[in-house]
Amino acid sequence: MFWWSIAFCIEHRITKDGGVATPEVEEIFDDILERAKALDPANTRKWFEKLAVLHFDGGLLRIGCPDEATVQFLQDNCKNSFTRSAQQITGHLVTLDFSVDATVRPSSEDRRYQPSLKLHPDYTFDNFVVGPSNRLAHASCIAVSQSPGDTYNPLFIYGSSGLGKTHLLHAVCFEAQRRLNNAVIQFLSCEDFVNRFIRAIEEGNLAGFQSQFRTVDVLIIDDVQFLREREHSQEEFFHTFNALYNNGKQIILSADSPPGKIPSLEERLISRFNWGLVTRIDPPSYETRVAIVQKKAHVRGLNISDEIAGYIARKVQANIRELEGALTSIYAVATTTGQEIDLELAQTAMEGQIEATFKHISITDIAEVVTSHFDVRLTDLQSKKRSQSITEPRQICMYLARNLTRHSLEEIGGYLGGRDHTTVMHACNKINQAKDNDPKMNALLNELTKQITHA
């Protein structure tokens, strides 16, 4: 193959700003990018066009990136699709390497980056769409990123899954690093915090663990509700919180509910979480959803009309992740068929998703499937019985109702015997954990969901 012989017989070093620019190699790389986009539309980004070939010789394709965040994203999400694309285009085995190159600059301001944070390059303040549902959370995150420890400490953000909490936490990290030289930031999930704590105990290195988290400038914990029912972890976090707060260091937490409604959380932690600002993110309005669709499309390099953005926003209302899923479906269909993205194509691409997501499902539908599978009566689920044969079906019913309907926690609890929202939340968290850890539970939930959505 002519292209291949050129690429592999000569070592090329190419930059966007100058140097030796070999048209044949650039053309190969453009083809690789287009094939990668087709193979993995969900991870396609507009900034792919800023990537540059640094070296293409002897089976090694080294790709230059503007910063470590981009390298991490490509390494974690795109290496497989890029490798497959390179091998399909060239017809040879190719090994890929992503690295930061000084000649490849981001389109906006330069960003400092702490590699251990593993930040998502899309999750910046510039890419966050502000609306009535998230305005206070956004403003408070900007404030703490500009002056950590001085205002809103701690900052506690809560809301349902997929509404932008994690996006804001990443954005705070980016902005804090840009503004503060040598700032030490720890950003991790609550589950990761707990696992590191357990590992430190097992290895007899508790002092090292405490030094790692009690000496930072900013501590950010995502999904802090996972501290529930973990007494020793709560004890450790309590002392970590006090050490940071007393030294004027910034603490930012996120959860799916406000501090006082996290089940089995110690009162002293609830009290401390309420010391600063507690702010909620709500589901976005129609106008905000339209703006989110347009912003997400721009990030992916998609050109969609206002009519299509409005159509998606009307059909997808639950959360931002579903909006992203709709764009992925549309892009995949357009790439596969070679058609331009118009309203008809968008309707075709989203047909299956809309049917599955917006089929009217009631709690009664869910209860009928669950009671039939477990051979129990609805009155048993609504009773005060606490035997395992009744408790598990009841919790599964709560979990499915939470995920397949738009009923509130209070409404679900009311239907199942007048239980409060914290009981429903606890049940959902317990089933979600079982789903992650037990393949049989995962298979059961998938089967019950299939029966309910296709009933």
N, C-alpha and C positions, 0 to 999 in steps of 0.2 A: 504494500500500500504506500503510495507516494507520501502522504502526510506522515505516516508512521516512520518512514525512513528518514525524513527530515528531522522529526522530533527526537529520534533516538540516536542519530549519528552525530548530532551537534549539541553541545550543551548550551541552552539558551537561558539568559537571565533577562527578564522582561519587566518593566515597570510601566505604570500609567503616565508617569510624568516625564519619561524620557528613556534613554538607554536603547538597547537593540530591540526593536519591535519586529518580530518575524510574523508576517501575515498568516503563514500556514499554521503556525503553532497557535496563534490567537484564534484562528478559525476552528481548529480542533477543540480548543477550550470552550469556545462559544457553543459548539455542538454538544459538548459534555454537559454544560450547564442546562441547555434546553432539554436534554434527555433526563437529567436529574430532576428537573421540575416536573416532567411528565410522570416519572416514577414515584415521586413523593410530593404531591401538591400541598399536603398539609404543612410541610416545612419549607415551602418555597418563599423566598423573600426578595423584595425589590433590590436590596443592597447586594445581592449576588453579583450584580454588574460591576461592583467596585472591587471584586476579588481580582487578583492578578497572578499570572504564572511566574513563579520565581525560578523554577528549575524543572525541566522535563527531559530526562535522559536516563537510559539504562533501566527503564521500568519504574522510575520514581517520578511522581508528579507532585511537586511542592507548590502549595497555593498560599499566596500572601494575603494576610487579613489586616484590617485596620487596628484591631485591639484584641486583648485576651478574651473579652466577652464573646466576640465573634468566633474566635478559635474554639472556645468551649461549646458554643451552640453547634457549630459544624461537626465537631468531634463527637458530641453526644447524640445528635439528631440526624446528621446528613452523611456521615462517612460511608455508610453502606450504599446509599443511593448514588453518591458521587463515584464510588469505586465501580459499581456495576455499570454506570454510564460510561466511565472511561474505558472499561474493558469492552463494552459493546461497540463503542465508536471506533476504537483502535483495533479491535480483534486480538488484543494481546493482554497478558496479565499486567496489571498496573497497581502500584502501591501509592497511596495518597498520604500526604503530610500537610497539616495546616499549621501555619506559624505567623507570628506578628512580623510585619515588615515596615520599616520606617517610611518607605516611599508610598505606602498605601494609606491614605488618610480618610477618616470618616467625613461624611458630608457636613456635619456640624462641628461643635467644639470637641476638642480632644478629651478623652475620658481616662482618668487613672483607674486602675483595676487591680483588685486584690484577688488573685486566681482562686484562692480557697473559697471565696464566696459563691462561685458558680452562678453568676448573674445572667439573666436572659437579656440579650441585646435589644429586644423589642420593648421591654418593660421599663420605659423611661417616662418622665413627666410629659415630654413632647408627644408621646404616643397615647397618653391617657385622655379620654374624652370626659370632660367635666359637665355634669348636669345637676338638676335639683336633688337627685338621689344620692350623690356622692360629693357634693361641693364642700361640705365641712371637713370630711375625711381628707380630701385632696389638699385643701388649704392648710390643714394641720400638719400634714406630711411635709409640705414645702417648708413650713415654719421650722420644724424640728431638724430638717436636713440642712437648713441654713445656719441654725444656731442650736446644736444638740445640747440638751441638758438645761437650757435656759427657759424654755416654754413647753407646756404640755408634757410634763414628765411625771409619770409614764403616759404614753399615748396608747390607748386601747381602741382598736378598730374591730367591729364585729358585723356580721352579715352572713347570708346564705352563701353556699358554694358557688363559684363562678361569677361573682359580681365585681371583682377587681381588687380584692384585698392584697393578694400576693403581688399583683402588678405594682401597687403603691409601695410595698415594702422594698421591692427591687429598685424602684425609682429613687427612694430615699437613699439607698446604698450608693447608687451612681452619683447622685447630687452631693452627698456628704463627702465622698472620695474626691470629687472635683474641687470642692471648696476647701477641704481641710487637708493640709499636707500631713502625711504620716498618721492619719487617724486610724486607730485599730477598731475594726468592725467585726462583730460576730453575727452572722445571719444564718439561721438554721431552723428546721422544723422542731416542734416540741418533741416529736417521736425521736428525732436524732439526738436531741439534748438528753432525753431519758436513756437512750441506748449508750451514749458516751459515758453517762454517769454510772450505769451498771458495769460497763467495761472497766472503768477506772477502779471501781470497788474490787472487781475480780482480779485485776492486775496489781492491786495494792498501790495505786497511784492517785489517790483522791486529792492529794496536795497539788499535783500537776493539773488535774481537772479544775480545781478551784482557782488556780492561778490563771488558767486559760480564759475563764469566763468572768472573773471578778476584777480584772485589770484592763478591760476594754473601754473604749470611748463610747461605743454604741453597741447595745445588745438588742437584736431583733429576733423574736421567736414567733414563728407562724403556727397557727392551729394550737394555741396554748390550752385548749380544752382537753387535750390528751393527757394533761396532768391529773385528771380525775382518777380517783381510786388508786393513786400511786403515792402512798404516804411518805416514803423515804425521798422520792424525787421532789415532792412538794416541800419537804423540809429543806432540801438542798437549794431549791429555787428560791425559797423564802430568804435564806441567808445571802444568796447571790444577789437578789433584788436589793436587800438592805445595803450591801457593800457598795453596789453601783449608785444607788440613790443618794446615799450619804456622801459620796465623792462627787456628786453633781454630774454623773454620767447618764446618757440618754438610754431609756428603755422603751421599746416599742413592741406591742403584742397584738396578735390578731386571733380571733376566735369566731365560731359560728353563732355565739350568743353572748349577751352581756355578762360581766363577771358574776353577778349574783344569781344567774340562771345556769351556771355550769355545774352539773351534778357532782356531788362528793368533793367539792373544792373547799379547802379550809377557809374559815371565816377571816383569818388574818391575811390570807392572800387576796381574798375578795376585797377586803378593806384597802389593801395597798394598790390593787389594780384600779380602784376608784379614786385614788389620790389625785390623778392628773385629769386628762380629758378622755372621756369615753364617747366615741362617735360611731354611728351606724351607717352602713351602706345598704341602700334599698335597691330593689330591681329597677332598672332604668325605664324611663318613660318612652313613649313612641319616638318623640323627637330625638332623644338621646340615643336610642337604638339605631336610628337612621345615621346619626353622626358616627356611631361606633362602627357600623358596617362600612361606611365610606373610609374611615381611618384604617380599619383592618385591610380593606381592599387595597388601599394605597401602599401599605407596608408590604403587601404581597406583589405589588406591581400590576394589579388588576384594574382595568378601566370598566367601571360599571356606571350606569346612568342613575339619576335620582329616582327614576321609576322603579328600577330593580332594587335599589337600596330600600325604598319604601315598602316594596313587596316583601322583602326578607324581614324587615322590622315588624310588619303586620303579622306575619306567619310565625315568627320565632320571638317569644316573649319571656321565656323562663330565665335565661342567663346569657352571659357573653360567650361562654364556651359553645353554646348551641349556635350562636350567630357565626362564630368562626367555623363551626362544622358545616353550616350552610354554604359559606364561601368556598370551603374545600370541595364540597360536592359540585358546585357550579364550575370551579376551575378544572376539576377532574374531567367532567363531561366535555367542556370546551376543548381541553387538550386532546382528549381521545378522539373526538369527532372532527376537530379542526374548524369548528364553527365559531363565529363571533358571539360574544356574550350578549344576548338580548333577553327580553322578558320571557319569551317562549322557552328558551333554553333554561333559564333560571327556574321556571315552573316545572319543567321536566326533571331537572336535576334534584329539585327539592321534594318531588312528589312522594317518594318513599319516606323521607324523613318527616314530612308533615303528617303523613298518614299514621306513622308510628307515634309521633310525639303528641299530636293533637286529637287523636281518637278520644272521644269523651269517655273517661273512666271514672267511676264513682267508687267510694269506699265500699259500698254494697257489692259491687262487682268483685273487688279484691277479697272481701270477707267470704264470698261464696266459693271462690277458688281455694282459699286457704282452709276453710272448714271442711271442704270436700276432700282435699289432699290428706289432712291430718285426722279426718273422721271425728271431728268435734263439732259441737253446736255453737251457733253465734252467741247464745246466752252464756255459754261457758267463757268465751272471749270477753264478754262484757261484765262477767262476774268478778268477785274478789278472789277467786281461786288462784293459788300460787304454785300449784304443782307443775313440774317440768313439762308434763304432757299438755298443759294449757298455756304456761308462760311463754314457751318458745313460739307456738303458733301466733299468740297475741303479739309478741315482739316482731315477728316476721310480717304480720299484717300492718303494724305501725310503720315498719321500714318501707314496705311496698307503697303504702298510702302516701308516705312522705315523698317518694321518688316518682310516683306515677300520677299523682293528682296535684292540684294547686291549693289544697286545703291547708290551713295553718296547723301548727302543732296543737293548739287549743281545740280546734275542730276535730282533729283525729283522736285526741284523748277523750273528748266528750262523747264521740261515737262508741268508743271502746270502754264504756263503763264510767265515764265522768272523771277520767284521770287527767292530771295537770300536764302542762307542756314539758316539764322537766322529765317526767316519766317517759314520755314519747321520745324525747331527745336521747335519754339514756338507752332506750330500746334500740333506736336507730344506730347509735354508736356501737352498741354491743353486736348487733347483726352485721354491721359494716366490718368490724374487726374479724368476726367469724368468717365472713365472706373472703377476706384477704388471706386468712390463715388456714382455712379448711376448704379444699377443692370440692368436697361433697356439698357443703353449704353453698358455695358459688354455683355449682351445677343446679342445685335445688332452686335457688333464686332465679336463675336464668329460665328454668322450666316453668316456674309459676308466672314469671313475667310474660313469657310467651303465651301461656294459656289466657292470661288476663287481656293482653293487647290484641289477641286474635279471636277473642270470644265473640 
